[in-house]
Amino acid sequence: MSERSSSWRAPVLRAVGWLLVVLVLAVVFGWYLEPDFMLTMADQAWACF
């Protein structure tokens, strides 16, 4: 690989990584707005004990 191609690849990969992190956080936040999901998670967590 040339130096030129690697110079733009790192910022693009970093941006894609941050985009994935933000997307995952948005999905998790959306799940917490669902009462049924919260009840299911609480039941599953309680079943572990």
mmCIF file of the C-alpha atoms, coordinates in Angstrom:
data_MODEL
# 
_entry.id   MODEL 
# 
loop_
_atom_site.group_PDB 
_atom_site.id 
_atom_site.type_symbol 
_atom_site.label_atom_id 
_atom_site.label_alt_id 
_atom_site.label_comp_id 
_atom_site.label_asym_id 
_atom_site.label_entity_id 
_atom_site.label_seq_id 
_atom_site.pdbx_PDB_ins_code 
_atom_site.Cartn_x 
_atom_site.Cartn_y 
_atom_site.Cartn_z 
_atom_site.occupancy 
_atom_site.B_iso_or_equiv 
_atom_site.pdbx_formal_charge 
_atom_site.auth_seq_id 
_atom_site.auth_comp_id 
_atom_site.auth_asym_id 
_atom_site.auth_atom_id 
_atom_site.pdbx_PDB_model_num 
ATOM 1  C CA . MET A 1 1  ? 0.000   0.000   0.000  1.00 0.00 ? 1  MET A CA 1 
ATOM 2  C CA . SER A 1 2  ? 1.167   3.437   -0.692 1.00 0.00 ? 2  SER A CA 1 
ATOM 3  C CA . GLU A 1 3  ? 1.438   6.153   1.898  1.00 0.00 ? 3  GLU A CA 1 
ATOM 4  C CA . ARG A 1 4  ? -1.308  8.092   0.145  1.00 0.00 ? 4  ARG A CA 1 
ATOM 5  C CA . SER A 1 5  ? -3.961  5.340   0.467  1.00 0.00 ? 5  SER A CA 1 
ATOM 6  C CA . SER A 1 6  ? -3.213  4.741   4.138  1.00 0.00 ? 6  SER A CA 1 
ATOM 7  C CA . SER A 1 7  ? -3.461  8.445   4.969  1.00 0.00 ? 7  SER A CA 1 
ATOM 8  C CA . TRP A 1 8  ? -7.213  8.576   4.309  1.00 0.00 ? 8  TRP A CA 1 
ATOM 9  C CA . ARG A 1 9  ? -8.014  5.058   5.512  1.00 0.00 ? 9  ARG A CA 1 
ATOM 10 C CA . ALA A 1 10 ? -7.365  5.631   9.232  1.00 0.00 ? 10 ALA A CA 1 
ATOM 11 C CA . PRO A 1 11 ? -9.793  8.567   9.631  1.00 0.00 ? 11 PRO A CA 1 
ATOM 12 C CA . VAL A 1 12 ? -12.443 6.738   7.597  1.00 0.00 ? 12 VAL A CA 1 
ATOM 13 C CA . LEU A 1 13 ? -12.118 3.611   9.721  1.00 0.00 ? 13 LEU A CA 1 
ATOM 14 C CA . ARG A 1 14 ? -12.253 5.708   12.887 1.00 0.00 ? 14 ARG A CA 1 
ATOM 15 C CA . ALA A 1 15 ? -15.415 7.467   11.649 1.00 0.00 ? 15 ALA A CA 1 
ATOM 16 C CA . VAL A 1 16 ? -17.044 4.139   10.772 1.00 0.00 ? 16 VAL A CA 1 
ATOM 17 C CA . GLY A 1 17 ? -16.147 2.808   14.219 1.00 0.00 ? 17 GLY A CA 1 
ATOM 18 C CA . TRP A 1 18 ? -17.694 5.810   15.961 1.00 0.00 ? 18 TRP A CA 1 
ATOM 19 C CA . LEU A 1 19 ? -20.770 5.519   13.746 1.00 0.00 ? 19 LEU A CA 1 
ATOM 20 C CA . LEU A 1 20 ? -21.195 1.893   14.815 1.00 0.00 ? 20 LEU A CA 1 
ATOM 21 C CA . VAL A 1 21 ? -20.778 2.821   18.490 1.00 0.00 ? 21 VAL A CA 1 
ATOM 22 C CA . VAL A 1 22 ? -23.391 5.571   18.219 1.00 0.00 ? 22 VAL A CA 1 
ATOM 23 C CA . LEU A 1 23 ? -25.758 3.224   16.365 1.00 0.00 ? 23 LEU A CA 1 
ATOM 24 C CA . VAL A 1 24 ? -25.429 0.527   19.040 1.00 0.00 ? 24 VAL A CA 1 
ATOM 25 C CA . LEU A 1 25 ? -26.022 3.079   21.803 1.00 0.00 ? 25 LEU A CA 1 
ATOM 26 C CA . ALA A 1 26 ? -29.106 4.404   19.996 1.00 0.00 ? 26 ALA A CA 1 
ATOM 27 C CA . VAL A 1 27 ? -30.515 0.887   19.664 1.00 0.00 ? 27 VAL A CA 1 
ATOM 28 C CA . VAL A 1 28 ? -29.899 0.128   23.337 1.00 0.00 ? 28 VAL A CA 1 
ATOM 29 C CA . PHE A 1 29 ? -31.478 3.447   24.343 1.00 0.00 ? 29 PHE A CA 1 
ATOM 30 C CA . GLY A 1 30 ? -34.494 2.612   22.172 1.00 0.00 ? 30 GLY A CA 1 
ATOM 31 C CA . TRP A 1 31 ? -34.862 -0.737  23.914 1.00 0.00 ? 31 TRP A CA 1 
ATOM 32 C CA . TYR A 1 32 ? -34.970 0.975   27.289 1.00 0.00 ? 32 TYR A CA 1 
ATOM 33 C CA . LEU A 1 33 ? -37.960 3.008   26.098 1.00 0.00 ? 33 LEU A CA 1 
ATOM 34 C CA . GLU A 1 34 ? -39.901 -0.237  25.605 1.00 0.00 ? 34 GLU A CA 1 
ATOM 35 C CA . PRO A 1 35 ? -41.574 -1.275  28.873 1.00 0.00 ? 35 PRO A CA 1 
ATOM 36 C CA . ASP A 1 36 ? -42.003 -4.900  27.747 1.00 0.00 ? 36 ASP A CA 1 
ATOM 37 C CA . PHE A 1 37 ? -38.315 -5.175  26.996 1.00 0.00 ? 37 PHE A CA 1 
ATOM 38 C CA . MET A 1 38 ? -37.430 -3.776  30.399 1.00 0.00 ? 38 MET A CA 1 
ATOM 39 C CA . LEU A 1 39 ? -39.766 -6.262  32.101 1.00 0.00 ? 39 LEU A CA 1 
ATOM 40 C CA . THR A 1 40 ? -38.266 -9.151  30.130 1.00 0.00 ? 40 THR A CA 1 
ATOM 41 C CA . MET A 1 41 ? -34.720 -8.070  31.032 1.00 0.00 ? 41 MET A CA 1 
ATOM 42 C CA . ALA A 1 42 ? -35.657 -7.717  34.706 1.00 0.00 ? 42 ALA A CA 1 
ATOM 43 C CA . ASP A 1 43 ? -37.256 -11.177 34.700 1.00 0.00 ? 43 ASP A CA 1 
ATOM 44 C CA . GLN A 1 44 ? -34.220 -12.730 33.050 1.00 0.00 ? 44 GLN A CA 1 
ATOM 45 C CA . ALA A 1 45 ? -31.837 -11.025 35.446 1.00 0.00 ? 45 ALA A CA 1 
ATOM 46 C CA . TRP A 1 46 ? -33.913 -12.138 38.434 1.00 0.00 ? 46 TRP A CA 1 
ATOM 47 C CA . ALA A 1 47 ? -33.978 -15.714 37.098 1.00 0.00 ? 47 ALA A CA 1 
ATOM 48 C CA . CYS A 1 48 ? -30.182 -15.810 37.368 1.00 0.00 ? 48 CYS A CA 1 
ATOM 49 C CA . PHE A 1 49 ? -30.466 -15.648 41.153 1.00 0.00 ? 49 PHE A CA 1 
# 
